[in-house]
Amino acid sequence: MISFFICLCLLIAGYFTYGKLVDSTFGPDDRETPAVSINDGVDYVVLPQWKLFLVQLLNIAGLGPIFGALQGALWGPIVFLWITFGTIFAGGVHDYFSGMLSERNNGESIAEVTGKYLGKTMKNIMRVFSVVLLVMVGTVFAVGPAGLIVQLLANKGVTGAFANTAVWLAIILTYYFIATFISIDKIIGKIYPIFGICLIIMAIGVVIGLPLNGFHTPELWDHFYNMHPKTTPIWSFMFITVACGAISGFHSTQSPIMARCLKSERQGHFVFYGAMVAEGCIALVWAAAGCSLYAADGGLNTGLQEALAAGQSAAIYDVCVKTMGSVGVVLAMLGVVACPITSGDTAFRSARLTLSDWLKIEQESFTNRLKLCVPLLGCGAFLGFGNSLGIFSYAVIWRYFSWTNQTLAMLVLWSGAMYLVREKKNYWVCAVPATFMSAVSATYFSMAPECLGLIPVFTNNKTFAYPFGIIVAICFLALFLKAAKKYNPNQHMNMNHAGAAHA
């Protein structure tokens, strides 16, 4: 497990070094935060820093760093590199800027924030994009736990109504409605820290259980090649599949929730960058478990592929049993069930806030909150029950979520880069990962079966997709540099003053 622990140490060191560089580049100060100046007792509420961290961790975690990392392990230990360096140089930067830019703009949702730096057209695109993504995330994080609970009960011999996925899906969606509707400190602020601790303990239990139960984690330098049984390309499929454990646009929709609860800007490094590093560590643990527990055949991870084919719930349960036995599995499964549920409810909550910012509907009123909660949860129920009835495929919803997720991350990073241009600061901390993610998203879109790959000639066509992704990334970078060169902060400021005077 030498390569695993090296990557783990790099992640932790990255928080104290590169994370601090990112924080100093942004430059937090002692200005009054939205939680203090706006405090409405519903969404703008001051929370202590330790709660902010644990709530943010659960908000962004979900099934991503668990199931996504297990799927990523199909490519072998090489996935450790993406989780490690993706978290430090991309995911942490993305989460920090999405949170701090929201905080600097009165806690506005990410669509509104992006519009300020990328223009009105992008704002409208992001509004639709964000709401659709959040509803898909909420649905995914309702269907997954429902299936996992049924799997647990089936293993205990439970039958009847409570062994039905649809029943648990209805229960979870009902909880989502309540959590989306009421004040953030009533449920989320009280129970999330408990589940956050369970999630961390669960990861520790898995990583300790691997060597104690005689499982060997393959070293990166001995398996520096593609171990995927279907020979699915590493670029860019692995970078899309392992999203939440490295960089995820979904996080940018969650960060404004905590941006509305910061007492001080100086908490941003720990809350936003720190939570992303913690998630990277969790993803690293589950990726190591996927590489360690299942036999490889001919240098390919066929054993893991078979485990995943039985369903994500079964695969997660299997990992927990093999690493922690009957005692530890109780705590582990609690974390795995609670983790996606606590991301699903905040996904719908964030969708409500995005719509409220978009439509200018204040949220102190019960009636106004109901106007948004009912249609949002209705859409989630339609997709969720459609999956349980076989109308929609969970796997297809997840794949579309994965691509839209990373595309959103790309756009948020470009927004951060434009903010730094305006502030005359080192914009490369955002521009470099933004360029990289532009290549990832464009490459995947041009060859994936659920995107342009629907057309047979483009399906997994690396000859076309690889150059296309690189060209798109270069074009985006060129457009950004052109905009950065033309931008005149003094002129922009004078225009704002002139507009204000005219108004």
C-alpha positions in Angstrom: 0.0 0.0 0.0 3.0 2.3 -0.4 1.6 4.2 -3.4 -1.7 4.6 -1.6 -0.1 6.1 1.4 2.1 8.4 -0.7 -1.0 9.7 -2.4 -2.8 10.1 0.9 0.1 12.1 2.3 0.2 14.3 -0.9 -3.5 15.1 -0.4 -3.0 16.2 3.2 0.1 18.2 2.3 -1.8 19.8 -0.6 -4.3 21.3 1.9 -1.6 23.0 3.9 0.5 24.1 0.9 -1.4 24.6 -2.4 -4.6 25.2 -0.6 -3.0 28.0 1.4 -1.7 29.5 -1.9 -5.2 29.4 -3.3 -6.6 31.1 -0.2 -3.9 33.8 -0.2 -4.5 34.4 -4.0 -8.2 35.1 -3.3 -7.4 37.2 -0.3 -10.1 36.7 2.4 -10.6 39.7 4.7 -12.8 40.9 7.6 -15.8 42.2 5.7 -19.2 41.4 7.0 -20.5 38.1 5.6 -24.0 37.5 4.2 -24.8 35.2 7.1 -24.4 38.3 9.4 -25.8 41.1 7.2 -28.8 39.2 5.7 -29.5 36.6 8.4 -33.1 35.5 7.6 -33.3 32.5 9.9 -34.0 30.1 6.9 -31.0 30.0 4.5 -28.8 32.7 5.9 -27.8 31.4 9.4 -24.4 31.6 11.1 -23.0 28.2 11.9 -19.8 27.2 13.8 -16.8 26.3 11.6 -16.7 22.6 12.6 -20.3 22.3 11.6 -19.7 24.2 8.3 -16.9 21.7 7.4 -18.9 18.5 8.2 -22.1 19.8 6.5 -20.1 20.9 3.4 -18.4 17.4 3.3 -21.8 15.7 3.4 -23.3 18.1 0.9 -20.6 17.4 -1.7 -19.9 13.7 -0.9 -23.0 11.6 -1.8 -22.3 8.4 -3.7 -19.6 10.1 -5.8 -16.4 9.4 -3.8 -17.7 5.9 -3.1 -19.3 4.4 -6.1 -17.5 6.7 -8.5 -14.1 5.7 -7.0 -15.1 2.0 -7.2 -15.9 2.4 -10.9 -12.7 4.3 -11.3 -10.7 1.4 -9.8 -11.6 -0.5 -12.9 -8.7 1.4 -14.6 -6.4 0.2 -11.8 -4.1 2.1 -9.4 -3.5 4.7 -12.0 -6.8 6.2 -10.7 -4.9 7.2 -7.5 -3.1 9.9 -9.6 -6.3 11.5 -10.8 -7.9 11.5 -7.3 -4.7 13.0 -5.8 -3.7 15.7 -8.2 -7.3 16.4 -9.4 -8.3 17.2 -5.8 -5.3 19.4 -5.1 -5.1 21.4 -8.3 -8.6 21.3 -9.6 -11.3 20.1 -7.2 -10.0 22.1 -4.2 -9.6 25.2 -6.3 -13.1 24.8 -7.8 -14.8 24.3 -4.5 -13.0 27.1 -2.8 -13.8 29.7 -5.5 -17.4 28.6 -6.0 -17.9 29.1 -2.2 -16.0 32.3 -1.8 -17.3 34.0 -5.0 -20.8 33.2 -3.7 -19.9 34.6 -0.3 -18.6 37.8 -2.0 -22.0 38.1 -3.9 -24.4 37.8 -1.0 -24.5 34.0 -1.1 -26.0 33.9 -4.6 -26.4 30.6 -6.4 -23.6 29.5 -8.7 -25.7 30.4 -11.9 -26.0 34.0 -10.8 -22.3 34.2 -9.8 -21.2 32.7 -13.1 -23.3 35.3 -15.0 -21.4 38.1 -13.2 -18.1 37.0 -14.7 -19.0 35.2 -17.9 -22.0 37.3 -19.1 -25.8 37.3 -19.2 -26.1 34.6 -21.8 -24.0 32.2 -19.7 -26.1 33.1 -16.7 -29.3 32.0 -18.4 -27.6 28.8 -19.7 -26.2 28.1 -16.2 -29.6 28.6 -14.6 -31.2 25.9 -16.7 -28.1 23.7 -16.5 -27.9 24.0 -12.7 -31.5 23.1 -12.0 -31.5 20.2 -14.4 -28.2 18.9 -12.9 -29.5 19.3 -9.3 -32.7 17.4 -10.0 -30.7 14.6 -11.6 -28.4 14.5 -8.6 -31.3 14.5 -6.1 -32.9 11.7 -8.1 -29.6 9.6 -8.2 -29.1 10.2 -4.5 -32.7 9.0 -3.8 -32.7 5.9 -6.0 -29.2 4.7 -4.8 -29.9 4.7 -1.0 -33.4 3.1 -1.6 -31.7 0.2 -3.4 -29.0 0.0 -0.7 -31.5 -0.2 2.1 -33.5 -2.9 0.3 -30.2 -4.8 -0.2 -29.4 -4.6 3.5 -32.9 -5.8 4.5 -32.7 -8.6 2.0 -29.5 -9.8 3.5 -31.3 -9.9 6.9 -34.2 -11.9 5.5 -36.7 -9.1 5.6 -39.6 -9.3 3.1 -42.8 -7.5 2.5 -43.5 -3.8 1.9 -40.2 -2.6 3.5 -38.2 -4.8 1.1 -39.6 -2.8 -1.8 -37.4 -0.1 -3.4 -40.4 2.0 -4.3 -41.5 2.2 -0.7 -38.1 3.5 0.5 -37.9 5.8 -2.5 -41.2 7.4 -1.4 -39.9 7.7 2.2 -36.6 9.3 1.1 -38.4 11.8 -1.2 -40.7 12.8 1.6 -37.7 13.5 3.8 -36.2 15.5 0.9 -39.3 17.6 0.7 -39.1 18.4 4.5 -35.4 19.1 4.4 -35.7 21.3 1.3 -38.5 23.3 2.9 -37.5 24.1 6.5 -34.7 26.2 7.9 -31.2 24.9 7.4 -30.3 24.7 11.1 -33.4 22.6 12.0 -32.3 19.3 10.4 -29.1 19.8 8.3 -27.3 21.8 11.0 -28.2 19.3 13.7 -27.8 15.8 12.2 -25.3 16.3 9.4 -22.3 16.6 11.7 -23.1 13.2 13.2 -23.3 11.6 9.7 -20.2 13.4 8.7 -18.3 11.8 11.5 -19.7 8.4 10.5 -18.5 8.9 7.0 -15.0 9.6 8.1 -14.9 6.7 10.5 -16.3 4.4 7.8 -13.4 5.4 5.5 -10.9 4.8 8.3 -12.4 1.4 8.9 -12.1 0.3 5.3 -8.5 1.4 4.9 -7.5 -0.4 8.2 -9.5 -3.5 7.3 -7.7 -4.0 4.0 -4.3 -5.1 5.5 -5.8 -6.6 8.6 -7.8 -9.0 6.5 -4.9 -9.9 4.3 -5.8 -7.9 1.2 -2.9 -6.5 -0.9 -3.3 -3.2 -2.6 -1.4 -3.2 -5.9 1.3 -0.6 -6.3 0.9 2.2 -8.9 4.4 1.6 -10.4 3.7 -2.1 -11.0 0.3 -1.4 -12.7 0.9 1.8 -14.6 -1.4 0.8 -17.5 -5.1 0.6 -18.3 -6.6 -2.4 -16.4 -10.2 -1.8 -17.5 -11.8 -5.1 -18.6 -13.5 -3.4 -21.5 -10.4 -1.5 -22.4 -12.4 1.7 -22.0 -9.9 4.6 -22.6 -8.4 6.4 -19.6 -8.8 9.7 -21.4 -11.3 11.0 -20.8 -13.6 8.4 -19.4 -11.8 7.9 -16.1 -11.8 11.7 -15.5 -15.6 11.8 -16.0 -16.3 8.7 -14.0 -14.3 9.7 -10.9 -15.9 13.1 -10.5 -16.7 13.8 -6.9 -13.5 12.3 -5.7 -11.4 14.7 -7.8 -13.4 17.6 -9.2 -17.2 17.9 -9.4 -19.4 20.7 -10.7 -22.1 19.6 -8.4 -20.0 20.9 -5.5 -20.4 24.4 -6.9 -24.1 24.2 -6.5 -23.7 23.2 -2.8 -21.0 25.6 -1.8 -23.4 28.6 -1.8 -25.4 26.9 0.9 -22.5 27.1 3.3 -21.4 30.5 1.9 -24.7 31.8 3.4 -23.6 30.5 6.8 -19.9 31.6 7.2 -19.2 33.9 10.1 -15.9 35.0 8.5 -14.3 34.8 5.1 -11.2 33.3 6.7 -13.1 30.1 7.3 -13.2 29.4 3.5 -9.9 27.5 3.3 -11.0 25.0 5.9 -14.6 24.7 4.9 -14.4 24.6 1.1 -10.9 23.5 0.2 -10.6 21.3 3.3 -13.9 19.5 2.7 -12.7 18.7 -0.9 -9.5 17.3 0.3 -11.4 15.1 2.9 -13.5 13.8 0.1 -10.5 13.1 -2.0 -9.1 11.0 0.9 -12.4 9.1 1.1 -12.4 8.5 -2.7 -8.8 7.3 -2.5 -9.8 4.7 0.2 -12.6 3.3 -1.9 -10.5 3.2 -5.0 -7.9 1.3 -3.1 -10.6 -1.1 -1.9 -11.7 -1.7 -5.4 -8.2 -2.4 -6.6 -7.5 -4.7 -3.6 -10.5 -6.9 -3.0 -11.1 -8.4 -6.4 -8.9 -10.7 -8.5 -7.4 -9.4 -11.7 -7.5 -11.8 -14.7 -4.8 -11.3 -17.3 -3.9 -7.9 -15.9 -7.6 -6.7 -16.1 -9.9 -6.0 -13.2 -12.5 -8.6 -14.2 -13.3 -9.4 -10.6 -14.3 -5.8 -9.8 -16.3 -5.6 -12.9 -18.4 -8.7 -11.9 -18.9 -7.2 -8.4 -20.1 -3.9 -9.9 -22.4 -5.7 -12.4 -24.3 -7.0 -9.4 -25.3 -3.4 -8.6 -23.7 -0.5 -6.8 -25.6 -1.4 -3.5 -24.3 -4.9 -3.6 -20.7 -3.8 -4.4 -20.6 -1.3 -1.6 -22.0 -3.9 0.9 -19.5 -6.4 -0.3 -16.6 -4.1 0.4 -17.8 -3.3 3.8 -18.3 -6.9 4.8 -14.9 -8.0 3.5 -13.0 -5.2 5.2 -14.9 -4.7 8.5 -16.9 -7.8 9.1 -20.4 -8.0 10.7 -19.6 -5.4 13.4 -18.0 -2.7 11.3 -20.5 -3.1 8.5 -23.3 -1.5 10.5 -21.4 1.7 10.9 -20.2 1.6 7.3 -23.6 1.0 5.8 -25.0 3.8 7.9 -22.5 6.1 6.4 -23.1 4.9 2.9 -26.8 5.2 3.2 -26.7 8.6 5.0 -24.1 10.0 2.7 -26.1 10.1 -0.5 -29.3 11.0 1.3 -27.7 14.0 2.8 -26.4 15.1 -0.6 -29.7 14.5 -2.2 -31.7 16.7 0.1 -29.2 19.6 -0.3 -29.3 19.1 -4.1 -33.0 19.9 -4.1 -32.5 22.7 -1.6 -29.9 24.2 -3.9 -32.3 23.8 -6.8 -34.8 25.8 -4.8 -32.3 28.5 -4.0 -31.2 28.7 -7.7 -34.8 29.1 -8.8 -35.5 31.7 -6.1 -32.5 33.7 -7.2 -33.5 33.4 -10.8 -37.2 34.2 -10.4 -36.5 36.7 -7.6 -38.9 34.9 -5.2 -38.0 35.6 -1.5 -37.9 32.5 0.6 -38.9 33.7 4.1 -42.5 32.9 3.2 -43.8 29.4 3.6 -46.0 29.8 0.5 -43.1 30.9 -1.7 -41.0 28.0 -0.6 -43.9 25.6 -1.4 -44.2 27.1 -4.9 -40.7 25.9 -5.7 -40.5 22.7 -3.5 -43.5 21.0 -5.0 -42.5 21.0 -8.7 -38.9 20.2 -7.9 -39.7 17.2 -5.8 -42.4 16.2 -8.4 -39.7 16.0 -11.1 -37.5 14.0 -8.8 -40.3 11.6 -8.0 -41.1 11.2 -11.8 -37.5 10.3 -12.6 -37.0 8.1 -9.4 -40.1 6.0 -9.8 -39.5 5.8 -13.5 -36.2 4.2 -12.7 -37.8 1.7 -10.3 -40.4 0.8 -12.9 -37.8 0.3 -15.5 -38.8 3.3 -17.6 -35.5 5.1 -16.9 -32.1 3.6 -16.3 -30.2 4.6 -13.2 -26.9 4.0 -15.1 -28.0 6.3 -17.9 -29.0 9.0 -15.5 -25.6 8.7 -13.8 -23.7 8.9 -17.1 -25.5 12.1 -18.1 -25.0 13.5 -14.6 -21.2 12.7 -14.9 -20.7 14.7 -18.1 -22.9 17.7 -17.2 -21.2 17.6 -13.8 -17.7 18.1 -15.2 -18.9 20.6 -17.8 -20.3 22.7 -14.9 -17.0 22.4 -13.1 -15.2 23.7 -16.2 -17.5 26.8 -16.4 -17.1 27.6 -12.7 -13.3 27.5 -13.0 -13.4 29.9 -16.0 -15.6 32.2 -13.8 -13.0 32.1 -11.1 -10.3 32.9 -13.6 -12.2 36.0 -14.8 -12.8 37.1 -11.3 -9.0 37.0 -10.7 -8.4 38.9 -13.9 -10.7 41.7 -12.6 -8.9 41.7 -9.3 -5.5 41.7 -11.0 -4.4 38.5 -9.3 -2.8 35.3 -10.4 -5.6 33.9 -12.6 -3.6 30.8 -13.6 -4.6 28.9 -10.5 -8.1 28.7 -12.1 -7.2 29.0 -15.8 -5.0 25.9 -15.9 -7.5 23.5 -14.4 -10.3 25.2 -16.4 -8.3 24.5 -19.6 -7.8 20.9 -18.5 -11.4 20.3 -17.7 -12.4 21.9 -21.0 -10.4 19.2 -22.8 -11.9 16.5 -20.6 -15.5 17.5 -21.2 -15.1 18.1 -25.0 -13.3 14.8 -25.5 -15.9 12.8 -23.6 -18.8 14.6 -25.3 -17.4 13.9 -28.8 -17.1 10.1 -28.3 -19.3 8.9 -25.4 -22.2 6.7 -26.4 -24.7 8.9 -24.5 -23.5 12.1 -26.2 -22.2 12.6 -29.8 -21.3 8.9 -29.7 -24.9 8.2 -30.3 -23.9 8.5 -33.9 -22.0 5.3 -34.7 -19.1 7.0 -36.5 -18.2 9.0 -33.4 -18.7 6.1 -30.8 -15.4 5.8 -29.0 -13.6 7.3 -32.0 -10.3 8.4 -30.4 -8.9 9.6 -33.7 -11.5 12.3 -33.8 -12.2 12.9 -30.1 -8.7 13.4 -28.8 -7.7 16.2 -31.2 -11.2 17.7 -30.9 -10.8 18.0 -27.1 -7.4 19.6 -27.3 -8.6 22.1 -30.0 -11.6 23.1 -27.9 -9.4 23.6 -24.8 -6.9 25.7 -26.7 -9.8 27.8 -28.2 -11.3 28.4 -24.7 -7.9 29.4 -23.3 -7.3 31.7 -26.3 -10.7 33.4 -25.8 -10.0 33.8 -22.1 -6.6 35.3 -22.6 -8.1 37.7 -25.2 -10.8 38.7 -22.8 -8.2 39.1 -20.0 -6.0 41.3 -22.2 -8.9 43.6 -23.2 -10.3 43.9 -19.7 -9.6 47.2 -18.0 -10.6 47.2 -14.4 -10.5 51.0 -14.1 -12.7 51.4 -17.2 -15.1 48.8 -15.8 -15.3 50.6 -12.5 -15.9 53.9 -14.2 -18.8 52.4 -16.3 -20.4 51.1 -13.1 -20.2 54.5 -11.4 -21.6 56.2 -14.5 -24.4 53.7 -14.7 -25.2 54.1 -11.0 -25.2 57.9 -11.4 -27.5 57.7 -14.4 -29.9 55.4 -12.4 
